[in-house]
Amino acid sequence: MVHPEKLEPRKTVLFAHEASPGQTYSLWNYRRLINKDHFEPGFFAGDVSVMNWPHNDYFLGPIVGVDEVEKTKHLEAAKQLT
């Protein structure tokens, strides 16, 4: 995996048990929506997480703090990612 803007290598892990010393999060925990341990036993069979990879995000321009023309330009460009 690479940093989406710097294009430098980035080591990430999907699950916490795969982490190296010094890594403080996993992609699973970072994007977790539901932790089954926060509910009554048996309510959820497991955790629920959404994976959002960096190349899914639009980062080529802002939509906040710019004029309507600039905002529209970037909103339309971002829609092309879907």
PDB file of N, CA, C and O in Angstrom, chain B, residues numbered from 101:
ATOM      1  N   MET B 101       0.850  -1.165   0.000  1.00  0.00           N
ATOM      2  CA  MET B 101       0.000   0.000   0.000  1.00  0.00           C
ATOM      3  C   MET B 101       0.901   1.234   0.000  1.00  0.00           C
ATOM      4  O   MET B 101       1.972   1.239   0.607  1.00  0.00           O
ATOM      5  N   VAL B 102       0.458   2.252  -0.675  1.00  0.00           N
ATOM      6  CA  VAL B 102       1.232   3.494  -0.734  1.00  0.00           C
ATOM      7  C   VAL B 102       0.402   4.656  -0.206  1.00  0.00           C
ATOM      8  O   VAL B 102      -0.829   4.619  -0.214  1.00  0.00           O
ATOM      9  N   HIS B 103       1.099   5.681   0.248  1.00  0.00           N
ATOM     10  CA  HIS B 103       0.433   6.904   0.684  1.00  0.00           C
ATOM     11  C   HIS B 103      -0.215   7.524  -0.552  1.00  0.00           C
ATOM     12  O   HIS B 103       0.461   7.672  -1.570  1.00  0.00           O
ATOM     13  N   PRO B 104      -1.507   7.895  -0.504  1.00  0.00           N
ATOM     14  CA  PRO B 104      -2.213   8.347  -1.704  1.00  0.00           C
ATOM     15  C   PRO B 104      -1.701   9.648  -2.315  1.00  0.00           C
ATOM     16  O   PRO B 104      -1.888   9.879  -3.509  1.00  0.00           O
ATOM     17  N   GLU B 105      -1.067  10.492  -1.526  1.00  0.00           N
ATOM     18  CA  GLU B 105      -0.568  11.759  -2.066  1.00  0.00           C
ATOM     19  C   GLU B 105       0.943  11.746  -2.262  1.00  0.00           C
ATOM     20  O   GLU B 105       1.446  12.245  -3.269  1.00  0.00           O
ATOM     21  N   LYS B 106       1.664  11.179  -1.308  1.00  0.00           N
ATOM     22  CA  LYS B 106       3.124  11.165  -1.384  1.00  0.00           C
ATOM     23  C   LYS B 106       3.658  10.002  -2.219  1.00  0.00           C
ATOM     24  O   LYS B 106       4.805  10.028  -2.665  1.00  0.00           O
ATOM     25  N   LEU B 107       2.819   8.981  -2.429  1.00  0.00           N
ATOM     26  CA  LEU B 107       3.186   7.767  -3.158  1.00  0.00           C
ATOM     27  C   LEU B 107       4.369   7.044  -2.526  1.00  0.00           C
ATOM     28  O   LEU B 107       5.122   6.358  -3.218  1.00  0.00           O
ATOM     29  N   GLU B 108       4.534   7.194  -1.218  1.00  0.00           N
ATOM     30  CA  GLU B 108       5.570   6.489  -0.477  1.00  0.00           C
ATOM     31  C   GLU B 108       4.979   5.195   0.073  1.00  0.00           C
ATOM     32  O   GLU B 108       3.792   5.147   0.395  1.00  0.00           O
ATOM     33  N   PRO B 109       5.796   4.140   0.185  1.00  0.00           N
ATOM     34  CA  PRO B 109       5.291   2.885   0.760  1.00  0.00           C
ATOM     35  C   PRO B 109       4.779   3.095   2.188  1.00  0.00           C
ATOM     36  O   PRO B 109       5.346   3.864   2.964  1.00  0.00           O
ATOM     37  N   ARG B 110       3.703   2.398   2.508  1.00  0.00           N
ATOM     38  CA  ARG B 110       3.132   2.468   3.851  1.00  0.00           C
ATOM     39  C   ARG B 110       2.768   1.050   4.269  1.00  0.00           C
ATOM     40  O   ARG B 110       2.039   0.360   3.557  1.00  0.00           O
ATOM     41  N   LYS B 111       3.265   0.617   5.409  1.00  0.00           N
ATOM     42  CA  LYS B 111       2.947  -0.718   5.905  1.00  0.00           C
ATOM     43  C   LYS B 111       1.679  -0.640   6.743  1.00  0.00           C
ATOM     44  O   LYS B 111       1.613   0.103   7.722  1.00  0.00           O
ATOM     45  N   THR B 112       0.700  -1.394   6.360  1.00  0.00           N
ATOM     46  CA  THR B 112      -0.541  -1.471   7.122  1.00  0.00           C
ATOM     47  C   THR B 112      -0.903  -2.931   7.305  1.00  0.00           C
ATOM     48  O   THR B 112      -0.437  -3.793   6.560  1.00  0.00           O
ATOM     49  N   VAL B 113      -1.724  -3.203   8.282  1.00  0.00           N
ATOM     50  CA  VAL B 113      -2.217  -4.558   8.515  1.00  0.00           C
ATOM     51  C   VAL B 113      -3.735  -4.501   8.540  1.00  0.00           C
ATOM     52  O   VAL B 113      -4.330  -3.473   8.865  1.00  0.00           O
ATOM     53  N   LEU B 114      -4.344  -5.614   8.194  1.00  0.00           N
ATOM     54  CA  LEU B 114      -5.800  -5.667   8.216  1.00  0.00           C
ATOM     55  C   LEU B 114      -6.314  -5.925   9.629  1.00  0.00           C
ATOM     56  O   LEU B 114      -7.257  -5.274  10.079  1.00  0.00           O
ATOM     57  N   PHE B 115      -5.697  -6.872  10.326  1.00  0.00           N
ATOM     58  CA  PHE B 115      -6.158  -7.242  11.664  1.00  0.00           C
ATOM     59  C   PHE B 115      -5.096  -6.934  12.710  1.00  0.00           C
ATOM     60  O   PHE B 115      -3.901  -7.007  12.424  1.00  0.00           O
ATOM     61  N   ALA B 116      -5.526  -6.589  13.921  1.00  0.00           N
ATOM     62  CA  ALA B 116      -4.609  -6.159  14.979  1.00  0.00           C
ATOM     63  C   ALA B 116      -3.558  -7.210  15.308  1.00  0.00           C
ATOM     64  O   ALA B 116      -2.416  -6.862  15.606  1.00  0.00           O
ATOM     65  N   HIS B 117      -3.922  -8.496  15.258  1.00  0.00           N
ATOM     66  CA  HIS B 117      -2.941  -9.532  15.615  1.00  0.00           C
ATOM     67  C   HIS B 117      -1.788  -9.614  14.605  1.00  0.00           C
ATOM     68  O   HIS B 117      -0.780 -10.266  14.876  1.00  0.00           O
ATOM     69  N   GLU B 118      -1.924  -8.968  13.460  1.00  0.00           N
ATOM     70  CA  GLU B 118      -0.866  -8.954  12.451  1.00  0.00           C
ATOM     71  C   GLU B 118       0.095  -7.780  12.639  1.00  0.00           C
ATOM     72  O   GLU B 118       1.095  -7.685  11.927  1.00  0.00           O
ATOM     73  N   ALA B 119      -0.189  -6.893  13.578  1.00  0.00           N
ATOM     74  CA  ALA B 119       0.590  -5.664  13.743  1.00  0.00           C
ATOM     75  C   ALA B 119       1.986  -5.940  14.292  1.00  0.00           C
ATOM     76  O   ALA B 119       2.193  -6.867  15.075  1.00  0.00           O
ATOM     77  N   SER B 120       2.918  -5.126  13.869  1.00  0.00           N
ATOM     78  CA  SER B 120       4.283  -5.158  14.387  1.00  0.00           C
ATOM     79  C   SER B 120       4.356  -4.265  15.620  1.00  0.00           C
ATOM     80  O   SER B 120       3.486  -3.417  15.820  1.00  0.00           O
ATOM     81  N   PRO B 121       5.385  -4.447  16.450  1.00  0.00           N
ATOM     82  CA  PRO B 121       5.541  -3.533  17.587  1.00  0.00           C
ATOM     83  C   PRO B 121       5.581  -2.078  17.105  1.00  0.00           C
ATOM     84  O   PRO B 121       6.270  -1.754  16.138  1.00  0.00           O
ATOM     85  N   GLY B 122       4.852  -1.228  17.774  1.00  0.00           N
ATOM     86  CA  GLY B 122       4.805   0.177  17.399  1.00  0.00           C
ATOM     87  C   GLY B 122       3.619   0.548  16.528  1.00  0.00           C
ATOM     88  O   GLY B 122       3.275   1.726  16.435  1.00  0.00           O
ATOM     89  N   GLN B 123       2.983  -0.429  15.886  1.00  0.00           N
ATOM     90  CA  GLN B 123       1.781  -0.124  15.105  1.00  0.00           C
ATOM     91  C   GLN B 123       0.613  -0.025  16.072  1.00  0.00           C
ATOM     92  O   GLN B 123       0.412  -0.922  16.891  1.00  0.00           O
ATOM     93  N   THR B 124      -0.147   1.032  15.991  1.00  0.00           N
ATOM     94  CA  THR B 124      -1.192   1.270  16.985  1.00  0.00           C
ATOM     95  C   THR B 124      -2.597   0.939  16.498  1.00  0.00           C
ATOM     96  O   THR B 124      -3.538   0.975  17.291  1.00  0.00           O
ATOM     97  N   TYR B 125      -2.763   0.622  15.229  1.00  0.00           N
ATOM     98  CA  TYR B 125      -4.110   0.307  14.755  1.00  0.00           C
ATOM     99  C   TYR B 125      -4.035  -0.652  13.575  1.00  0.00           C
ATOM    100  O   TYR B 125      -2.999  -0.813  12.930  1.00  0.00           O
ATOM    101  N   SER B 126      -5.160  -1.271  13.326  1.00  0.00           N
ATOM    102  CA  SER B 126      -5.320  -2.088  12.130  1.00  0.00           C
ATOM    103  C   SER B 126      -6.421  -1.454  11.290  1.00  0.00           C
ATOM    104  O   SER B 126      -7.234  -0.688  11.805  1.00  0.00           O
ATOM    105  N   LEU B 127      -6.448  -1.765  10.023  1.00  0.00           N
ATOM    106  CA  LEU B 127      -7.511  -1.231   9.168  1.00  0.00           C
ATOM    107  C   LEU B 127      -8.883  -1.700   9.640  1.00  0.00           C
ATOM    108  O   LEU B 127      -9.862  -0.960   9.546  1.00  0.00           O
ATOM    109  N   TRP B 128      -8.955  -2.939  10.152  1.00  0.00           N
ATOM    110  CA  TRP B 128     -10.236  -3.456  10.636  1.00  0.00           C
ATOM    111  C   TRP B 128     -10.752  -2.605  11.791  1.00  0.00           C
ATOM    112  O   TRP B 128     -11.902  -2.167  11.765  1.00  0.00           O
ATOM    113  N   ASN B 129      -9.929  -2.368  12.795  1.00  0.00           N
ATOM    114  CA  ASN B 129     -10.374  -1.572  13.943  1.00  0.00           C
ATOM    115  C   ASN B 129     -10.626  -0.121  13.558  1.00  0.00           C
ATOM    116  O   ASN B 129     -11.563   0.502  14.056  1.00  0.00           O
ATOM    117  N   TYR B 130      -9.809   0.409  12.690  1.00  0.00           N
ATOM    118  CA  TYR B 130      -9.960   1.802  12.272  1.00  0.00           C
ATOM    119  C   TYR B 130     -11.304   2.040  11.589  1.00  0.00           C
ATOM    120  O   TYR B 130     -11.929   3.081  11.794  1.00  0.00           O
ATOM    121  N   ARG B 131     -11.749   1.085  10.783  1.00  0.00           N
ATOM    122  CA  ARG B 131     -12.990   1.254  10.021  1.00  0.00           C
ATOM    123  C   ARG B 131     -14.165   0.488  10.627  1.00  0.00           C
ATOM    124  O   ARG B 131     -15.209   0.368   9.986  1.00  0.00           O
ATOM    125  N   ARG B 132     -14.021  -0.031  11.840  1.00  0.00           N
ATOM    126  CA  ARG B 132     -15.074  -0.844  12.449  1.00  0.00           C
ATOM    127  C   ARG B 132     -16.290   0.012  12.788  1.00  0.00           C
ATOM    128  O   ARG B 132     -16.169   1.068  13.408  1.00  0.00           O
ATOM    129  N   LEU B 133     -17.456  -0.457  12.374  1.00  0.00           N
ATOM    130  CA  LEU B 133     -18.722   0.208  12.680  1.00  0.00           C
ATOM    131  C   LEU B 133     -19.380  -0.399  13.910  1.00  0.00           C
ATOM    132  O   LEU B 133     -19.955   0.315  14.732  1.00  0.00           O
ATOM    133  N   ILE B 134     -19.294  -1.721  14.031  1.00  0.00           N
ATOM    134  CA  ILE B 134     -19.929  -2.424  15.141  1.00  0.00           C
ATOM    135  C   ILE B 134     -18.917  -3.375  15.773  1.00  0.00           C
ATOM    136  O   ILE B 134     -18.324  -4.213  15.094  1.00  0.00           O
ATOM    137  N   ASN B 135     -18.733  -3.231  17.070  1.00  0.00           N
ATOM    138  CA  ASN B 135     -17.921  -4.157  17.850  1.00  0.00           C
ATOM    139  C   ASN B 135     -18.898  -5.076  18.563  1.00  0.00           C
ATOM    140  O   ASN B 135     -19.662  -4.624  19.416  1.00  0.00           O
ATOM    141  N   LYS B 136     -18.883  -6.355  18.229  1.00  0.00           N
ATOM    142  CA  LYS B 136     -19.863  -7.280  18.796  1.00  0.00           C
ATOM    143  C   LYS B 136     -19.809  -7.334  20.317  1.00  0.00           C
ATOM    144  O   LYS B 136     -20.797  -7.680  20.964  1.00  0.00           O
ATOM    145  N   ASP B 137     -18.648  -6.991  20.894  1.00  0.00           N
ATOM    146  CA  ASP B 137     -18.501  -7.027  22.348  1.00  0.00           C
ATOM    147  C   ASP B 137     -19.266  -5.906  23.054  1.00  0.00           C
ATOM    148  O   ASP B 137     -19.384  -5.927  24.279  1.00  0.00           O
ATOM    149  N   HIS B 138     -19.781  -4.939  22.316  1.00  0.00           N
ATOM    150  CA  HIS B 138     -20.554  -3.846  22.909  1.00  0.00           C
ATOM    151  C   HIS B 138     -22.046  -4.170  23.002  1.00  0.00           C
ATOM    152  O   HIS B 138     -22.845  -3.331  23.418  1.00  0.00           O
ATOM    153  N   PHE B 139     -22.414  -5.388  22.612  1.00  0.00           N
ATOM    154  CA  PHE B 139     -23.817  -5.801  22.596  1.00  0.00           C
ATOM    155  C   PHE B 139     -23.993  -7.063  23.432  1.00  0.00           C
ATOM    156  O   PHE B 139     -23.018  -7.701  23.829  1.00  0.00           O
ATOM    157  N   GLU B 140     -25.237  -7.408  23.688  1.00  0.00           N
ATOM    158  CA  GLU B 140     -25.530  -8.645  24.409  1.00  0.00           C
ATOM    159  C   GLU B 140     -24.933  -9.824  23.645  1.00  0.00           C
ATOM    160  O   GLU B 140     -24.944  -9.833  22.414  1.00  0.00           O
ATOM    161  N   PRO B 141     -24.407 -10.826  24.371  1.00  0.00           N
ATOM    162  CA  PRO B 141     -23.841 -12.001  23.694  1.00  0.00           C
ATOM    163  C   PRO B 141     -24.842 -12.614  22.720  1.00  0.00           C
ATOM    164  O   PRO B 141     -26.005 -12.834  23.060  1.00  0.00           O
ATOM    165  N   GLY B 142     -24.378 -12.883  21.519  1.00  0.00           N
ATOM    166  CA  GLY B 142     -25.210 -13.498  20.491  1.00  0.00           C
ATOM    167  C   GLY B 142     -25.973 -12.526  19.614  1.00  0.00           C
ATOM    168  O   GLY B 142     -26.518 -12.934  18.588  1.00  0.00           O
ATOM    169  N   PHE B 143     -26.030 -11.253  19.982  1.00  0.00           N
ATOM    170  CA  PHE B 143     -26.775 -10.282  19.174  1.00  0.00           C
ATOM    171  C   PHE B 143     -26.141 -10.129  17.797  1.00  0.00           C
ATOM    172  O   PHE B 143     -26.848 -10.084  16.790  1.00  0.00           O
ATOM    173  N   PHE B 144     -24.821 -10.048  17.747  1.00  0.00           N
ATOM    174  CA  PHE B 144     -24.072 -10.042  16.488  1.00  0.00           C
ATOM    175  C   PHE B 144     -23.106 -11.217  16.510  1.00  0.00           C
ATOM    176  O   PHE B 144     -22.459 -11.479  17.524  1.00  0.00           O
ATOM    177  N   ALA B 145     -23.013 -11.913  15.406  1.00  0.00           N
ATOM    178  CA  ALA B 145     -22.075 -13.038  15.310  1.00  0.00           C
ATOM    179  C   ALA B 145     -20.630 -12.559  15.253  1.00  0.00           C
ATOM    180  O   ALA B 145     -19.717 -13.282  15.650  1.00  0.00           O
ATOM    181  N   GLY B 146     -20.425 -11.349  14.761  1.00  0.00           N
ATOM    182  CA  GLY B 146     -19.074 -10.804  14.645  1.00  0.00           C
ATOM    183  C   GLY B 146     -19.131  -9.303  14.468  1.00  0.00           C
ATOM    184  O   GLY B 146     -20.202  -8.697  14.433  1.00  0.00           O
ATOM    185  N   ASP B 147     -17.952  -8.719  14.358  1.00  0.00           N
ATOM    186  CA  ASP B 147     -17.853  -7.280  14.125  1.00  0.00           C
ATOM    187  C   ASP B 147     -18.287  -6.935  12.704  1.00  0.00           C
ATOM    188  O   ASP B 147     -18.342  -7.800  11.830  1.00  0.00           O
ATOM    189  N   VAL B 148     -18.592  -5.669  12.490  1.00  0.00           N
ATOM    190  CA  VAL B 148     -18.903  -5.158  11.153  1.00  0.00           C
ATOM    191  C   VAL B 148     -17.949  -4.006  10.877  1.00  0.00           C
ATOM    192  O   VAL B 148     -17.806  -3.093  11.690  1.00  0.00           O
ATOM    193  N   SER B 149     -17.306  -4.061   9.734  1.00  0.00           N
ATOM    194  CA  SER B 149     -16.343  -3.024   9.373  1.00  0.00           C
ATOM    195  C   SER B 149     -16.524  -2.664   7.907  1.00  0.00           C
ATOM    196  O   SER B 149     -16.943  -3.494   7.100  1.00  0.00           O
ATOM    197  N   VAL B 150     -16.206  -1.418   7.570  1.00  0.00           N
ATOM    198  CA  VAL B 150     -16.252  -0.956   6.185  1.00  0.00           C
ATOM    199  C   VAL B 150     -14.830  -0.650   5.753  1.00  0.00           C
ATOM    200  O   VAL B 150     -14.122   0.108   6.416  1.00  0.00           O
ATOM    201  N   MET B 151     -14.423  -1.228   4.665  1.00  0.00           N
ATOM    202  CA  MET B 151     -13.081  -0.958   4.156  1.00  0.00           C
ATOM    203  C   MET B 151     -13.163   0.163   3.130  1.00  0.00           C
ATOM    204  O   MET B 151     -13.934   0.092   2.173  1.00  0.00           O
ATOM    205  N   ASN B 152     -12.383   1.166   3.337  1.00  0.00           N
ATOM    206  CA  ASN B 152     -12.322   2.313   2.435  1.00  0.00           C
ATOM    207  C   ASN B 152     -10.867   2.536   2.074  1.00  0.00           C
ATOM    208  O   ASN B 152     -10.106   3.077   2.877  1.00  0.00           O
ATOM    209  N   TRP B 153     -10.474   2.134   0.895  1.00  0.00           N
ATOM    210  CA  TRP B 153      -9.089   2.251   0.474  1.00  0.00           C
ATOM    211  C   TRP B 153      -8.808   3.678   0.013  1.00  0.00           C
ATOM    212  O   TRP B 153      -9.699   4.331  -0.529  1.00  0.00           O
ATOM    213  N   PRO B 154      -7.606   4.168   0.213  1.00  0.00           N
ATOM    214  CA  PRO B 154      -7.274   5.567  -0.099  1.00  0.00           C
ATOM    215  C   PRO B 154      -7.615   5.990  -1.521  1.00  0.00           C
ATOM    216  O   PRO B 154      -7.997   7.139  -1.744  1.00  0.00           O
ATOM    217  N   HIS B 155      -7.487   5.098  -2.474  1.00  0.00           N
ATOM    218  CA  HIS B 155      -7.773   5.499  -3.849  1.00  0.00           C
ATOM    219  C   HIS B 155      -9.268   5.698  -4.097  1.00  0.00           C
ATOM    220  O   HIS B 155      -9.662   6.108  -5.189  1.00  0.00           O
ATOM    221  N   ASN B 156     -10.105   5.413  -3.096  1.00  0.00           N
ATOM    222  CA  ASN B 156     -11.538   5.691  -3.210  1.00  0.00           C
ATOM    223  C   ASN B 156     -11.869   7.138  -2.877  1.00  0.00           C
ATOM    224  O   ASN B 156     -12.941   7.630  -3.228  1.00  0.00           O
ATOM    225  N   ASP B 157     -10.962   7.812  -2.207  1.00  0.00           N
ATOM    226  CA  ASP B 157     -11.200   9.183  -1.757  1.00  0.00           C
ATOM    227  C   ASP B 157     -10.731  10.188  -2.802  1.00  0.00           C
ATOM    228  O   ASP B 157      -9.708   9.993  -3.459  1.00  0.00           O
ATOM    229  N   TYR B 158     -11.487  11.250  -2.941  1.00  0.00           N
ATOM    230  CA  TYR B 158     -11.094  12.339  -3.843  1.00  0.00           C
ATOM    231  C   TYR B 158     -10.273  13.340  -3.047  1.00  0.00           C
ATOM    232  O   TYR B 158     -10.759  13.890  -2.059  1.00  0.00           O
ATOM    233  N   PHE B 159      -9.043  13.583  -3.462  1.00  0.00           N
ATOM    234  CA  PHE B 159      -8.175  14.497  -2.724  1.00  0.00           C
ATOM    235  C   PHE B 159      -7.538  15.550  -3.625  1.00  0.00           C
ATOM    236  O   PHE B 159      -6.534  16.161  -3.257  1.00  0.00           O
ATOM    237  N   LEU B 160      -8.117  15.762  -4.797  1.00  0.00           N
ATOM    238  CA  LEU B 160      -7.508  16.691  -5.751  1.00  0.00           C
ATOM    239  C   LEU B 160      -7.956  18.135  -5.576  1.00  0.00           C
ATOM    240  O   LEU B 160      -7.496  19.018  -6.300  1.00  0.00           O
ATOM    241  N   GLY B 161      -8.848  18.384  -4.623  1.00  0.00           N
ATOM    242  CA  GLY B 161      -9.264  19.758  -4.377  1.00  0.00           C
ATOM    243  C   GLY B 161     -10.333  19.827  -3.312  1.00  0.00           C
ATOM    244  O   GLY B 161     -11.032  18.842  -3.079  1.00  0.00           O
ATOM    245  N   PRO B 162     -10.478  20.975  -2.655  1.00  0.00           N
ATOM    246  CA  PRO B 162     -11.445  21.139  -1.572  1.00  0.00           C
ATOM    247  C   PRO B 162     -12.843  21.488  -2.083  1.00  0.00           C
ATOM    248  O   PRO B 162     -13.013  21.979  -3.199  1.00  0.00           O
ATOM    249  N   ILE B 163     -13.831  21.223  -1.238  1.00  0.00           N
ATOM    250  CA  ILE B 163     -15.203  21.657  -1.519  1.00  0.00           C
ATOM    251  C   ILE B 163     -15.681  22.626  -0.439  1.00  0.00           C
ATOM    252  O   ILE B 163     -16.795  23.143  -0.520  1.00  0.00           O
ATOM    253  N   VAL B 164     -14.862  22.869   0.550  1.00  0.00           N
ATOM    254  CA  VAL B 164     -15.183  23.790   1.644  1.00  0.00           C
ATOM    255  C   VAL B 164     -14.197  24.947   1.591  1.00  0.00           C
ATOM    256  O   VAL B 164     -12.998  24.745   1.403  1.00  0.00           O
ATOM    257  N   GLY B 165     -14.707  26.148   1.757  1.00  0.00           N
ATOM    258  CA  GLY B 165     -13.841  27.314   1.780  1.00  0.00           C
ATOM    259  C   GLY B 165     -13.440  27.811   0.405  1.00  0.00           C
ATOM    260  O   GLY B 165     -12.479  28.570   0.269  1.00  0.00           O
ATOM    261  N   VAL B 166     -14.174  27.386  -0.619  1.00  0.00           N
ATOM    262  CA  VAL B 166     -13.898  27.836  -1.989  1.00  0.00           C
ATOM    263  C   VAL B 166     -15.188  28.365  -2.599  1.00  0.00           C
ATOM    264  O   VAL B 166     -16.266  28.148  -2.047  1.00  0.00           O
ATOM    265  N   ASP B 167     -15.092  29.056  -3.731  1.00  0.00           N
ATOM    266  CA  ASP B 167     -16.298  29.585  -4.374  1.00  0.00           C
ATOM    267  C   ASP B 167     -17.103  28.442  -5.000  1.00  0.00           C
ATOM    268  O   ASP B 167     -16.628  27.311  -5.102  1.00  0.00           O
ATOM    269  N   GLU B 168     -18.326  28.763  -5.414  1.00  0.00           N
ATOM    270  CA  GLU B 168     -19.239  27.746  -5.947  1.00  0.00           C
ATOM    271  C   GLU B 168     -18.688  27.061  -7.198  1.00  0.00           C
ATOM    272  O   GLU B 168     -18.894  25.860  -7.380  1.00  0.00           O
ATOM    273  N   VAL B 169     -17.999  27.795  -8.053  1.00  0.00           N
ATOM    274  CA  VAL B 169     -17.440  27.206  -9.276  1.00  0.00           C
ATOM    275  C   VAL B 169     -16.414  26.139  -8.917  1.00  0.00           C
ATOM    276  O   VAL B 169     -16.438  25.032  -9.454  1.00  0.00           O
ATOM    277  N   GLU B 170     -15.515  26.484  -8.005  1.00  0.00           N
ATOM    278  CA  GLU B 170     -14.478  25.534  -7.570  1.00  0.00           C
ATOM    279  C   GLU B 170     -15.107  24.339  -6.857  1.00  0.00           C
ATOM    280  O   GLU B 170     -14.718  23.195  -7.090  1.00  0.00           O
ATOM    281  N   LYS B 171     -16.067  24.605  -6.000  1.00  0.00           N
ATOM    282  CA  LYS B 171     -16.764  23.544  -5.275  1.00  0.00           C
ATOM    283  C   LYS B 171     -17.436  22.584  -6.249  1.00  0.00           C
ATOM    284  O   LYS B 171     -17.279  21.369  -6.126  1.00  0.00           O
ATOM    285  N   THR B 172     -18.178  23.113  -7.212  1.00  0.00           N
ATOM    286  CA  THR B 172     -18.871  22.283  -8.198  1.00  0.00           C
ATOM    287  C   THR B 172     -17.886  21.460  -9.014  1.00  0.00           C
ATOM    288  O   THR B 172     -18.122  20.281  -9.276  1.00  0.00           O
ATOM    289  N   LYS B 173     -16.790  22.076  -9.411  1.00  0.00           N
ATOM    290  CA  LYS B 173     -15.761  21.369 -10.186  1.00  0.00           C
ATOM    291  C   LYS B 173     -15.273  20.130  -9.433  1.00  0.00           C
ATOM    292  O   LYS B 173     -15.162  19.051 -10.015  1.00  0.00           O
ATOM    293  N   HIS B 174     -14.985  20.284  -8.151  1.00  0.00           N
ATOM    294  CA  HIS B 174     -14.450  19.167  -7.375  1.00  0.00           C
ATOM    295  C   HIS B 174     -15.530  18.150  -7.004  1.00  0.00           C
ATOM    296  O   HIS B 174     -15.247  16.954  -6.929  1.00  0.00           O
ATOM    297  N   LEU B 175     -16.749  18.604  -6.775  1.00  0.00           N
ATOM    298  CA  LEU B 175     -17.830  17.651  -6.517  1.00  0.00           C
ATOM    299  C   LEU B 175     -18.075  16.773  -7.738  1.00  0.00           C
ATOM    300  O   LEU B 175     -18.247  15.562  -7.605  1.00  0.00           O
ATOM    301  N   GLU B 176     -18.092  17.366  -8.908  1.00  0.00           N
ATOM    302  CA  GLU B 176     -18.300  16.596 -10.140  1.00  0.00           C
ATOM    303  C   GLU B 176     -17.142  15.630 -10.388  1.00  0.00           C
ATOM    304  O   GLU B 176     -17.359  14.488 -10.795  1.00  0.00           O
ATOM    305  N   ALA B 177     -15.934  16.079 -10.146  1.00  0.00           N
ATOM    306  CA  ALA B 177     -14.773  15.199 -10.330  1.00  0.00           C
ATOM    307  C   ALA B 177     -14.809  14.045  -9.328  1.00  0.00           C
ATOM    308  O   ALA B 177     -14.456  12.916  -9.669  1.00  0.00           O
ATOM    309  N   ALA B 178     -15.233  14.325  -8.093  1.00  0.00           N
ATOM    310  CA  ALA B 178     -15.310  13.280  -7.075  1.00  0.00           C
ATOM    311  C   ALA B 178     -16.349  12.225  -7.439  1.00  0.00           C
ATOM    312  O   ALA B 178     -16.160  11.045  -7.144  1.00  0.00           O
ATOM    313  N   LYS B 179     -17.436  12.634  -8.073  1.00  0.00           N
ATOM    314  CA  LYS B 179     -18.479  11.687  -8.479  1.00  0.00           C
ATOM    315  C   LYS B 179     -17.968  10.682  -9.502  1.00  0.00           C
ATOM    316  O   LYS B 179     -18.533   9.597  -9.641  1.00  0.00           O
ATOM    317  N   GLN B 180     -16.928  11.026 -10.201  1.00  0.00           N
ATOM    318  CA  GLN B 180     -16.377  10.120 -11.204  1.00  0.00           C
ATOM    319  C   GLN B 180     -15.691   8.912 -10.562  1.00  0.00           C
ATOM    320  O   GLN B 180     -15.402   7.933 -11.249  1.00  0.00           O
ATOM    321  N   LEU B 181     -15.433   8.968  -9.277  1.00  0.00           N
ATOM    322  CA  LEU B 181     -14.804   7.848  -8.584  1.00  0.00           C
ATOM    323  C   LEU B 181     -15.787   6.733  -8.284  1.00  0.00           C
ATOM    324  O   LEU B 181     -15.372   5.612  -7.990  1.00  0.00           O
ATOM    325  N   THR B 182     -17.083   7.014  -8.353  1.00  0.00           N
ATOM    326  CA  THR B 182     -18.062   5.992  -7.987  1.00  0.00           C
ATOM    327  C   THR B 182     -18.456   5.150  -9.169  1.00  0.00           C
ATOM    328  O   THR B 182     -19.274   4.241  -9.033  1.00  0.00           O
TER     329      THR B 182
END
